[in-house]
């Protein structure tokens, strides 16, 4: 089944939306661009997840960090932002920075060159080594919007990650499951950007608690985003 077979609002072919006072561009990579602040946001890179799993006996190909950084380099080149903000779980564990290969460490330094870079800490990387460069904070504010790792039920507009949202739609007995942005205009949960990240279905109770009055999901397709209403989404 193709996402093109879905019923969706044809006016939603734009990737632009608003959250609080921010105008935001949702990118098909899973990144978020805030043009008023010349900022690019990504969530849940989980760099060095492969090497972390390998230490525990799981034989995953050790190429996830390179794949994630290559994808990040492409979106950074597309927007050329003055500021990059990573919304937590940028490394799969606190030892991740030490396990970066020389090539991946150099690629990360190249991405940081000439711009401000902020790491927001997450539950996997509550401590981030100074050696990776940039600033390390628990939260950051863009205009009236709070950026943090774990979404909350607070009153202020926020953008968060942590939950790795995916949306599933079924048509004629066939289903499609895709990473997605989830928003109600005041709270947005971003998709995981990392190559080895799984996902939590947006029909899970964790999302119902955050969006008691409903939400819309922007599913990431091939080359574009699809805005899908809550009622069109189904559980796994």
Secondary structure as GFF3:
##gff-version 3
##sequence-region A 1 236
A	DSSP	three_ten_helix	3	5	.	.	.	ID=ss1
A	DSSP	three_ten_helix	10	13	.	.	.	ID=ss2
A	DSSP	beta_strand	16	19	.	.	.	ID=ss3
A	DSSP	beta_strand	22	26	.	.	.	ID=ss4
A	DSSP	beta_strand	32	34	.	.	.	ID=ss5
A	DSSP	three_ten_helix	35	37	.	.	.	ID=ss6
A	DSSP	beta_strand	39	42	.	.	.	ID=ss7
A	DSSP	alpha_helix	49	55	.	.	.	ID=ss8
A	DSSP	alpha_helix	64	79	.	.	.	ID=ss9
A	DSSP	beta_strand	83	87	.	.	.	ID=ss10
A	DSSP	alpha_helix	96	99	.	.	.	ID=ss11
A	DSSP	alpha_helix	102	112	.	.	.	ID=ss12
A	DSSP	beta_strand	116	120	.	.	.	ID=ss13
A	DSSP	three_ten_helix	130	132	.	.	.	ID=ss14
A	DSSP	beta_strand	135	137	.	.	.	ID=ss15
A	DSSP	beta_strand	140	142	.	.	.	ID=ss16
A	DSSP	beta_strand	145	150	.	.	.	ID=ss17
A	DSSP	beta_strand	158	161	.	.	.	ID=ss18
A	DSSP	beta_strand	165	171	.	.	.	ID=ss19
A	DSSP	beta_strand	174	183	.	.	.	ID=ss20
A	DSSP	beta_strand	187	189	.	.	.	ID=ss21
A	DSSP	beta_strand	200	201	.	.	.	ID=ss22
A	DSSP	alpha_helix	205	210	.	.	.	ID=ss23
A	DSSP	beta_strand	216	220	.	.	.	ID=ss24
A	DSSP	beta_strand	225	229	.	.	.	ID=ss25
A	DSSP	three_ten_helix	230	232	.	.	.	ID=ss26
###
